Amino acid sequence: VQLVESGGGLVQAGGSLRLSCAASGNTFSITRMGWYRQAPGKQRELVADITKGGGIANYVDSVKGRFTISRDNAKNTVDLQMNSLQPEDTAVYYCNYRNWFKTDYWGQGTQVTVSS
């Protein structure tokens, strides 16, 4: 499975960005898709994930009410709509797909920078 992210960039606090992740290859065994982020000097953290089948979404507390994850199984894409962005959201964001063997696939990462 290959993942390609797009949509990062520089935005002012309070602004919005939409990240997209396109998957190619054998995605039949994928069960869950998600977005992680890693800020300088910090560990990578899960931001949001969503099940492939039921579309059940899960968010880290700091983004609840501001970010929305969605997936399109027909197109093999997962998006992250980010609203009301804050400087603490600045990080490299990574797309992640996990299969039923719990094997993780990662995108190359896309930089999101929020200026105050």
N, C-alpha and C positions, 0 to 999 in steps of 0.2 A: 504494500500500500504506500503510495506516495502522496504527500500532502503539500499544497502550495497555498500560502496565506497571502492576503492582500488587504489594503485598506488602512494601514497604519499612517501616522503622520503627526504633525504638530497642531495643537488646538489650544485655544484659551480656556481657562477654567470656566465651567458652565456650558461648554460646547459639547458637541456630539461627534462620534465617529462610528463607522460600521466596519467591522472586520469580517472578512470572508475566507473560508477555507475550502478548497476544492480537492477532492480525493480521486485518485486514479488507481487502477490495479484491482486486485481481488478484494472487494469490500464485503463479500457475502457473509463472512464470519464476524463482521464488526457488530458489537452490541452497544457500544457507548461512544459518544463523541464529546469533546470538551475543549475548553480554553484554559490555559494556565498563563501565569505571568511571573516574570522574575525581574525585580528591581535591583539596581547595583548594591552589592553587599548583602543581599537577602536571598533566602532560599526560594526556589520556585514554588508557587502556590496555585492551587486549583481556584479558578475564578467562577466557572460555571460548567456544568455538564448536562447532557441530555441523553436519554436512552433512545436507541435507534427505533425500537419497536413502538413503545407506548408514548414516546415524546415527553417523558417525565423529566422535568428540569430541576436542577439543584444549583444553589448559588451560595457563595461565601457571604457572610453577613454584611461585609463592607460594601457590597455592590447591589444588595437587594433593593428593588424599587428603582434602580438606575439602569441596570444592564438587563438585556433580554437575549437569551440564546434561542436559536431556532435551527431546524434542520430540514433539508429537502432530500429525502431518500432517493427520489427519482434522478436527481441531479448530482447526488453524492456531494452535497455541500452542507456546511454548518456555518452559521453566521453569529456574530455577537454585536448587537446594537448597544452602544454605550452612550448614555445621556448623562447630563449634569456631571461631566468629567471634572475631576479634581487633581491637583498636582500630585497627590499620593497615588493616583492611578498610573503615573508614569512608570513604564516598564517595557520590557520586551515581551510580547504576547505570543504564545505558542499554541498552535492547534494540536490536538491529540485525538487519536482514534485507538480504541482498545477492542480486541477481539475476545471470543469466548474462551481462549486459552490465556487470557489476561496479558497478551503481548501488546505492548504500546508502540504506536507509530507517532512520529513527531514531524511537524513542519519545521521550516528553517527559522521561523520567528519573524515578527514584524514589530518595529519600534513604535510605541505610542508615547508622545511627550505632551504633557499638559502644563502650560505656563500659567503662572499666577497673575 
